[in-house]
Amino acid sequence: MSKFRWNYRSIVFLLSVLDILAILVFHPAKSQAELPKSDVSTIEVEKNKAPEAVVNQTVDTSIAPVTLKKAPNDLQDRVIPVSQLLQATPPTKQKAPNNAAGQVTSVSQLSDIKPTDWAFQALQSLVERYGVIAGYTDGTFKGDRSLTRYEFAAGLNTALDRLNELIATSTTDLVKREDLDTIKKLQEQFSPELAQLRGRVDSLETRTAKLEATKFTTTTKLIGRVQIVASELLAGNNVVTKRPAPNNVTLQGSTSLRLNTSFNGKDSLGITIGGGNIESLGQTRAGLLGTYEGRTADNSSITFARNTLILSGVRYRFLPFPNTQVNIYPLSDGASEIGLSGPINPYFESSSATGANGISRFSRRSLVYNYGDSGPGIAVLQGLGKQVQLGLAYSAPNGGNPTTNNGLFTGRYLALAQLIYYSSNRNFRVAATYVNTYSPPNTLGFSGTNFGPAVGSNLVNSTVAGASTVGNLYGLQAFYQVNPKFAVNAWVSYAAHRYLGRGDGEAMDWAVGLAFPDLFSEGALGGVLVGMEPKMISLSRGVDLGAGAGQADKDTSLHVEAFYQYRIGDNIEVTPGLIWITAPNSDSSNPDSLFAWVRTVFRF
């Protein structure tokens, strides 16, 4: 469609039209107070209606989350600081404000118009004599902006309405035939645009009414995520059989759908369903590699059939007080669901705030967060001023099971406390975390183990048959945004295991990650991480976890990971990556394993 420029030449043209009015009437123009207000601004036509308010998406645990540009929606809620959530409006239908401020009565009300401008007098006449010019909400006229023929037609229509009004109220018959012919030609020239403009408005009103009649809900938003993964184990042995693992290329996928609902604009009910067939490379003494080391982050649960949709999360979040957030989840992982780990590792932890995803489970969060399994619980986040936040969480992986050694308070549980400090400019944060966890004998969770982080060596994820296990975990995590293009995060964790009636064990892990936002392309992300997955560093002589009495892990296994996340538009991202594990299962007699992974994520 052709465009005019609504600039000073356009002003003079419109003024020439209105000057015809001066010779069509006997009396001068009425005072501004008597002029009828136009429904359409001559310099701006409202083109977009604000969508109905949907659910206020979830609250982040961090005071100032680090975000990548153009981050898409993920299955987790869009993160919002607690203080910002209080400012959210209830989920009611809202109308977007027009950019035009309405009719101005003096040219002096337009801050960007000066008496020295060559078209000043023309604009002054349009404003003060004819009342057909409106400004923007910021008090400017923006005389050099472009406008469409539809916008110009709307402005011309306002001028013609003024002309008709003056003719109708005129007491003279000084109208000249050539002047009326000029006006008629203008009307004919822009009649297609005016007709189309009216037709578009009518069509929008019809479509809006149809949407309102068939809408799902005004308070619920659906967020979808589909993954397609191509992968191959390039090298590696099964650490149990000591035989080379198959090097087969696979193509797998998963789908997750999340419904986020708000009832008052300050709360959120999240329901997640999903399923897929992305297999884990290994488990504790099972699977392709016979160990959880190098486990990828997107594997399907080992307790559910493949390609079967399951209810994988239910969580309700609300604010009882301005700086207090409460999360109640019948089915969820407390530490990860409410983002206790995300703020400390924002470029590797899966989250919609960053749109970032490390390839492996280990790269996303430390040992101290990994002992929780999906299950019911409650978490509270309390802001202590602008730079400190306290998080408390209690989860029971088998809390929905009423049988012996299960349930919310008599079975396996995890109690977490965390204190996070943020620097005043929000580019640095550090968290100290403590977890107490307990597992009755012979109980299992979704991870396939009754105790342990479901990453790291087999000994870390093992227990003594018939004995309950208690763990006290301590973690220190830090993140520093050096500049917009580079960030570093690191952690170290320690776990003290007590196998009741048998003895004790100690486990550790550590990692250092480097993130490169906007690497090679805006919205892209490069990531490199080096660390030691959880390993058993000491064990009491009377405890046998499968390697012999008192036998802890004898060697150090390193986890090296690199990935590059490239964004295709706002809703598609492709992430190739490599995971390299040295001395798998903390045993240098095992050859290194190398795994290639290409993940494509579609969000809607």
Secondary structure as UniProt FT lines:
FT   STRAND          3..5
FT   HELIX           8..24
FT   HELIX           32..34
FT   TURN            69..70
FT   HELIX           82..85
FT   TURN            86..87
FT   STRAND          100..103
FT   HELIX           107..109
FT   TURN            111..112
FT   TURN            115..116
FT   TURN            118..119
FT   HELIX           120..125
FT   HELIX           126..130
FT   STRAND          134..136
FT   TURN            137..138
FT   TURN            143..144
FT   STRAND          146..148
FT   HELIX           149..169
FT   HELIX           177..214
FT   STRAND          220..235
FT   TURN            239..241
FT   STRAND          249..261
FT   STRAND          268..276
FT   STRAND          282..283
FT   TURN            284..285
FT   STRAND          286..287
FT   TURN            288..289
FT   TURN            293..294
FT   TURN            297..298
FT   TURN            302..303
FT   TURN            306..307
FT   STRAND          310..321
FT   TURN            322..323
FT   STRAND          324..332
FT   HELIX           334..337
FT   TURN            338..339
FT   HELIX           342..344
FT   TURN            346..348
FT   TURN            352..355
FT   HELIX           361..364
FT   HELIX           367..369
FT   TURN            370..371
FT   STRAND          375..383
FT   STRAND          388..395
FT   TURN            397..400
FT   TURN            404..405
FT   TURN            408..410
FT   STRAND          413..422
FT   TURN            424..425
FT   STRAND          428..439
FT   TURN            441..442
FT   TURN            446..447
FT   TURN            458..461
FT   TURN            465..466
FT   STRAND          469..483
FT   TURN            484..485
FT   STRAND          486..499
FT   TURN            500..502
FT   STRAND          503..517
FT   TURN            522..523
FT   STRAND          525..539
FT   TURN            541..542
FT   STRAND          559..568
FT   TURN            569..571
FT   STRAND          572..581
FT   HELIX           584..586
FT   TURN            588..589
FT   STRAND          593..603
//
